[in-house]
Amino acid sequence: MNTQANTAKEVTVEIVHGFVDGGTGGNPAGVVLDADDLSAQDMQTVAARIGLSETAFVSRSKTEGFKLDFFTPNRRIAHCGHATIAAFSHLDALGRIPKPDTSKETVDGPRRILTKDGAAYMEQLAPRYSGAQEWIEKGVKLDDVLSSLGVDKTDLDQRFTPVLVNTGNSFILVGLSDAAGLAKIRPDLAKIKQISEQLDLIGYYVFTKDPSITSRDATTRMFAPRYAIDEEAATGMAAGPLACVLNDFGGTSQRSFEIEQGVFMNPASPSLIKVELDIENGAITGLMAGGYGKAMTSARIAL
């Protein structure tokens, strides 16, 4: 397989929007197919030059359907939701997925992938929660997190105490009572980056269930300056944890959730992430998060 490079000196990057909502919006990801001959440094160089929040590099796997490596502009990341959806939606559109139930090999182990009716879904793990009392051990207080967003305790949705959640990547989830709170956020990116380093986070996922602004289960904003992402339009690896929080702490028994993101960005890029929870004996044992991808354009990067 050598469609992506000319003797590995030039790499074709497909720009595919993951989690499009009605065929528009979504979060652009770089997708490099047939990346078998690229080194980790090559991948980092391509990701930095293309400048998108994440780029997925697809190569052969000895154990899974495909091997995926993910890079932000400044570092490797174990998993990326929108780049996974972008990659598998693109592979499916090209007819390169032999069966709908497949898998990806990553640096953090294998994950199941399901393609269905043009959409792609990715497996995440059962949630692990860490409350604000546990953050203190690493020098972080709840007030530090809130001040880094420019909000305070009066802005919080009292049903949801801010919590660190990991279903494969770690995020702090902060629920706000209304859309006004979500709109007024003024992130202190340096402070968010520092806290993310202290707690080993990807970033923050801030949400509201305010029915005046969304008909979905929640609308969200995501900040990850530690990974050179000031704000992101769709984050599948954070929507999974949010669905878990809505189920475990929101007084609902539903298993299917629709999470909206990108509406509050400037310019807006509305995205839709669907999450299906696996529940056994009242406990979440895993989940599948997914949506639709749409190829938009391509670029050539010289190494």
Residue, then its C-alpha position, 0 to 999 in steps of 0.5 A: m500500500n503506497t497511495q499516501a506518499n511519494t517515497a515517503k517524501e510527501v504525504t497526502v492528508e485527507i481532511v475529514h470532518g468527524f461528527v457532522d450534524g446533518g452533513t455540515g459542521g463537525n470537527p476537521a481531522g487529518v486522516v493519512l491512509d497507508a502510513d506504514d512507512l512513517s516514523a513517529q517523528d514523521m507523523q508528528t511533523v505532518a500533524a504539526r504542519i497540517g495544524l488540525s487538533e488531531t491527525a489519524f495515521v492508518s496502517r496495517s495491524k497484525t492483531e486488529g482490523f487497522k492500526l491507528d496512531f493519533f497526533t495533535p500539533n504538539r504530541r501523541i495522544a492515545h485516542c481521539g474520538h473525532a479522528t477515529i470517526a473521520a478515519f473509519s467513515h472515510l475507510d468505509a466510504l472507500g470500501r476498505i472495511p471488509k466487515p462492519d464489526t472491526s477494531k483499531e490497534t492503539v498505543d493504549g490497546p485495542r478498541r472495537i469499531l462498528t460501522k453502520d449506515g455510513a456512521a462509525y462507532m468506537e468502543q470506550l471503557a467503563p468510567r472511572y471517577s475522581g472527585a475534587q477531594e482527590w484532586i487536592e492531593k495533586g495541588v488542584k482545588l475545585d475553585d482553581v478549575l472554576s476560576s480557570l473558566g471564568v465561572d463560579k459555584t453559582d453557575l453550576d448545575q447543582r445536579f452535577t458536581p464537577v468530576l474527573v472521568n476517564t473512559g480511555n482519556s481523562f477529562i474534568l466535566v463541569g455542568l453549568s445551569d444554563a446557556a448563559g453560563l456556557a456562553k460567558i466562559r472566558p478560559d484562562l488557557a495557561k491555567i487550564k494547561q497547568i491544571s491539565e498537567q497536574l491531573d494528567l487530563i486531556g482537558y475540560y468538557v463543560f456542558t449544560k442541559d438547558p432546554s432553551i438552547t438545545s433539544r439534545d441531551a446536552t450541549t458542550r464546550m471543550f478546552a485542551p490547551r495542553y494538547a495545543i487545542d484552545e477549543e474543539a468542535a467535537t470530542g468523542m472521547a469526552a462525550g462518552p464520559l459525559a453520557c456516563v455522568l448523565n446516567d450515573f448522576g442525572g437520575t435517568s435510566q436512558r442508555s442512548f444519548e445525543i451530545e451537541q458540541g461546537v455551537f458556542m465556538n466562533p465561528a460555530s461548527p455544530s457537531l453531533i456525537k451519539v453514545e450508547l451505554d452498555i449496562e449490566n446489573g445497574a453499572i456501566t461496563g463500556l460504551m460506543a460513541g460515534g457519528y458521521g464523517k464527511a471528507m471535505t478536501s485534502a492537502r500534501i505535506a512534504l517531509 
